[in-house]
Amino acid sequence: MATEPLQGKLDRLRQVISDMQSVLVAYSGGIDSTIVLKIAHEQLGARALGITAVSPTFPEIELNGARQMASEIGARHELVHTDQLKIPAFVQNDATRCFHCKTDLYQLMEGLREPRQSKWIADGTNLDDLGDDRPGITAAREWGVRSPLVEAAFSKADVRALARLLGLSNWDKPAAACLSSRVPRGTPITIDKLRRVEQAEEILQVEGFRHVRVREHGEVARIEVGPEEFSRLNQPDLRARISDRLRQAGFRFVCVDLDGYRPGGTSLG
């Protein structure tokens, strides 16, 4: 059974979403947007639709995960295509990058709202996100996007606890982030950089590492894994295999960040 505080928040979340009457959920397959889509499907049925934007910045492994979770929930799910690399202000990769990315997404979703007969657009922002520097949240507010988890006072810990309670298979899924976050601020983003990073991270994920980032510094790949995984990464045979494969992916030098994986981190400028 849920503890009373979590049960109260769940009741509030159900009421918030029920009152929306119909909604498009900006759905990435991450745990936050999965919870919003799950409860929206529960409360609104066919009047809830998850929208996943497929773009060069969205890893294939995350797209597959989003499809799987939507199927697990039984919710309606639609893929739309966009390309932030056609937006010069995004490509230049300054502090406003996320604002331009989310503006592109919400503008696209606003164009779908009336044809899909939806009254609202919702995202997966939770209370913990509000304490970060999130230009994407500014974009959401400008487009009238609602955040049901914030309205129901859900923290990140609450979200994971609820996902586990509801039996969602991704309840402990590591946080994901746009591939462009692996490129140092101020360095223009290109399709080649994104594909190289995606391939490099997949190499580590296939080897069983859960918390992974590969930061792109030109010829240098800077690997971040969880501190608890350092000793395994340093096993000679595995280290040599990963290094060789990352060089095949296009990097000349491979190094490990001794600070380890940092959720919400970004490439150093």
N, C-alpha and C positions, 0 to 999 in steps of 0.2 A: 504493500500500500504506500501511496505517496505521503510524505509528511504533510502536516496541515498547511504550512506556508507555501509549499510547492503546489499542493492541491488548490489552494486559493488563487495562486497565479495562473494555474491551468484553467480554472473556471473563468477567470477574467479574460484570458487569451481567447477562449472559446466565444465569450460574449462579444469581444472586440471584433473578431472575424465574422461572427454571425451577423452583427449589425452592419457590416460592409455590404451584405447581400450578394455581391459578386466581385471577384477580384482576379487580377493578373499578378502572379507572384514572380518576382525576379529571382529565378531559381538556378543556383550554380551546382547543386548537389552537395554543398557543404552542410554541416550539421544545423546551422541556424536557419537557412532557407528551407532545409528539409523539414524542420519542425513547423515552420509557417505553412508550407504546402500540405503537410500531413493534417494539420488541424483545419486548414481551409477546405481540404477534400472531405474531412469528417463532417464539417458544419454546412458546407455549401454544395457538395457533390459536383455536378457538372458545371456549376457556376464558378468553380475555381479552376484556374489554368496556370500551370507552371510554364514560364518562358525562359528558355536557356539560349543565351547569345553565343553562337559559335563564331570564333574569330581566331586570328593568328596568335593572340595572347592567351588563349584558353587551351591547356594541355589536353591531348587526346585521352589520357588516362582519367582526367577529371570529367570529361564528356561522357565516357563510358560509365563512370560511377554515377553521374547524374541520371542517366537513362535507367540504370539498375535500380536506384532508389525510387524513382518515380513509378517504376513497374512494381516494386515491392509495396509501395503505398497504395497503388491502384489509381493514382491521380492522373488527370489529363495533363499532357506534357507536349509542348511544341518547341521545336528548334527554329531559331531565326538566325540569319547570317549578317554579320557586320564586319567591318575592317577598320580598326583604329589607325592602322598605318597609312590610311588616306587622309588623316587629320594632322596637318602640320604641327599644330600646337601640342598634340600628343607625342608625336615623333621626336620633338626636340627634348622631351623628357626632363622638364623642370619640375618645380614643386607643385605645379597645377596639373600634372599628368593625369592623376586619378579623377580630377574634376572633369576633364575633357572626355575621359573614357566613360564615366557614368552618365555624363550629359548625352553622349551618343546612345547609350543603352536606354535611358529613360525617354528620350525623344522618340526612339524606335517603338518602345512599348506604348507611349501615348498614342502613336499612330495606330496601334493595334486595339486600343481599349474600346473604342466605339464599334469597330467591326466585330470584335469578340463579345460585345454586349457586357462589358465589365465596367462597374462604377469606379473601381479603385485600382491603383497599382500599389503593391506592398513589397517590402524588402526584408532581409533577415538581420538588420541592425539590432544589437542588444545593448543593454546599459553600459557594459564595459567598453564598447566601441566609442561611446560618447566622450570618453576621457582621452582618446587619441587624436592626433592631427589627421583628420579624415576629410580631405576635400570632396570625396565622393558623397559624403553625407550632405554637404552643402548643395551639391547637384541634386540630390534626392529631394531636398526641401524645396528647391526652386521649381521642381516638376510636380510638386504636390504628392510625392510618394509617402505612404504611411509605413510606420515601423511597428507592427503589432507586438513584437517582443518588448520594445521599449514601453509601449502603452500599458502592457501587462506587468511591467517591472521585472523582466527576466534578465538575470546576469548570465554570463557564459557558463558558469557552473550550474545554474538552474537549467539551462538548455541541455547540457550533457546529461544531467540527472533525469530530466524528462524523457530525453531520447532513449536512455537506458530503460526507464520504466515502461515506455511504450514498445520496447523490443525492437527498436530500429537498429539495423545491422551496422550503421555508421556512427553509433553513439560516441565512439572514441576515436573517430577519424582525425588525424592531424590537420591543423589549419592549413589551408591552401591559399595561394595568392597568384595574381596575374603574373605571367612569365616576365613581363616588362620590369617587374620589381627586382629582377636579378641583374639589371643593367645599371651601372653607376649613374646617379643623377647628373644630368648635363651631357651625357653621351647619347647621341641620337640612336633611336631604336630601329633596328632593321629586321627583316624576316630571317636573315641568316643567323643573327645573334639569338633570336627566339628559338629557332629550330635546334641550334647547337646546345642551348641550355636545356631544352626539353629532352633531347636525346641523352644528355649527360645525367640528368636527374633520373631518367628511366633506368639507366645503367645501375645506379645505386639502389633504386627501388627494387629492381629485379634481384639484386644481391641481398635483399631483405632489410634494408635500412628504412625505418619508418619516418623519422623526422629529418628531412633532407632539403637542402638548398644548394644549388651550384651557382655562385655569383660569377658573372662574365666580366673579365677585365682584359679584353682584347685577346692576346695569346694565352692568358692565364685563367685557369679555372680554380676558383676558391671554394672548396667544399665545406659546407656546414652540416654536421650531423649532431645528434644529441650527445652530450658528454658521456652518457652511459654506453655509447656505442663506439667511443674512441678506441678502446682496446681491440675490439673486433676489426675496426677499419685498419688498424696497424698490424694485423696478421700478415706476414710477408707475402704469401701467395695471393691473398685477396687484394692486398694493397697494389701488388704488381699488376694484377689483372685489371683492376679498376683504372689504374694509371694508363695502362696500354690502351684500354678501350676509350678513355677520354681523349687521348691523343688521336685515335682514329676518328673521333667525332669532330676534330678540328682544333683542339687546344695544343699548344706547344709545351706549356708548363702546367703542372697540377700541384696545388698546395692545399693544406687543411687549415681552416680557421680554428685556432686554439680556444677561442671563446665559445665555439660550438653553435648549434642551431639556436636562433633567437626568433620566436614568433613575432610577426609584424615587422621584422627587420628589413633593411633594404641594402642594396649595394652601396658601398662607400664611394664617395666622390673623390 
